[in-house]
Amino acid sequence: MSHLVYKVNCKHCSDFYIGMTCRRLKDRLSEHASSEASALFRHASETGHAIDFEAPEILAKDIFKTRLLIKETLMIQQYHAFRSLNRNTGSFDLRLW
């Protein structure tokens, strides 16, 4: 599957990460598992916890990247992921004016 917003949970605590990818989810999760730049990788390394890469939740889908970025931002804010493993409040600047 590709072009989606996903949520990945820690198996040992309530921390989680919300992200988006236009590529295959399997490939993106593989990167999270092996990249020191990944918040999921760092969480597992620093705490000794296991990340549930086998059961990501699909939160939204869209074929257009801009709409996917908006959906990711909305999900990060809705789930308060910025209080968990996400480092920011979203990838898209949501302004109403």
N, C-alpha and C positions, 0 to 999 in steps of 0.2 A: 504494500500500500504506500501511496505517496500523496503529497499535497494535503497535509493534515496538521492539526494541533494535537499534541499528545501530553499525557501526564504520566510520570514515572515515580513510583513510590519506593521508599526505603522499606526493607523487610523487618527492620528492628525498631524503628521509631516512626514518628508521625511526619518526618520531613519528606518533601516531594519536590519535583521539578516539572515545570510546564515549558514546553518548547514547540517549535514548528519546523517542518521540513517540506521541501518540494521534492526531495529525493525519496528513495525507499526508506521506510522507517527502520527496517532491519539494519541498513547501512549506517544510519544516523546513530542508532543505539550502540552499535559496535564502536563508533567513534567516542561516544560518551564513556564507554567501558575502558577505553585505552588511552585517552588523552588527559594529560595533567591539567589542561586548560578547562576541562569539564567540571562543573559544580558537582555532578554525580560522582565522578572519579575521586575528586578531592574529599567529598563526604565519606565515601567508603574507605579511603586511605587514612583519613584522620581519625575516624571513629571505630574502624574495624567492622562496620556494618555491611550488610549485603544489599545491593540494589536489585529490585525486582524487574530486571530487563525482559523477563519472559512474559510479563503481563502488563504491558503499557495500556493505559486507557486512551481511547480515541475520543477527544472532546469536540472536534469540529473538522470539517473537510471543505475544501474549496479549490477550484482549478486556477483561480487568480491569486497571484502572490500578494498583492496589496491587501486584498480582502482577508487573506490568511494571516497577515501581520496584524491587521485590526482585530481579528478573532482571537489571536494569541494574546494580544494586549488586554482585551476584555476578559479573557479567562484568567490571566495572571492577576488582574485586579479583583475579579469575582472570588477567586479561591485564596486571595491574599498570599500568593506564592512568593511575593517579595519579602515576606516574613519567614519564608522557608529557604529553599536553595536557590531560587532565582535572585539575581543580583540587582535587578531593576524592576520598574513597574510596567515594563512592556517595551516592545520594539517599534511601536508606532506612536507618534505624538497625536493624541486625541484632543482636538480643540473644536469647540462649537462656534467660534466666532471667526 
